[in-house]
Amino acid sequence: MTECPETTGEFTEVERTVINRLQTGLPLVHLPYKAVADELGISEQVLLHTLQNLLDRRILTRFGPMFHAGEMGGGLTLAAMRIPEQDFENVTAKVNEFDEVAHNYRREHELNMWFVVATEAPDDIARVIAGIESSTGYPVYNMPKEEEFHVHLHFPV
């Protein structure tokens, strides 16, 4: 791979390779970005610049570790809302203002907004849900997990 790639479709070849590789995680070594860059045949600086550029352009909205809140003593739940189309954008903005909300996405379903709430303590889930309901004027359906499955999602680009 070259350090000045041609653009192929929506992403450059370096962007595509970096996105695909980083979805599988970073190695637990002293210099993880350098290790991945060496693996990809690019410099660490090119890798870091590419990653920052993807974040700046909002192609990636977040890059960081995923912690299991429940195993760390926190609370975690899946939540859904039924939002009329005319209010969807406004409600999305209000829901996303809560630091505890992640993975907010639209579904083609009667419950058309789904998101994850992760809190420092299990009892905080109710507080956050009440805050979202108060802020938006719509009920939140709390769906705590009953069983956990590890899917290991990967979205090749």
PyMOL commands that set and color helices and strands:
alter all, ss='L'
color gray80, all
select helices_A, chain A and resi 13-22+32-40+44-56+69-72+85-96+124-136
alter helices_A, ss='H'
color red, helices_A
select strands_A, chain A and resi 7-8+11-12+75-81+101-106+113-119+141-143
alter strands_A, ss='S'
color yellow, strands_A
deselect
rebuild
show_as cartoon
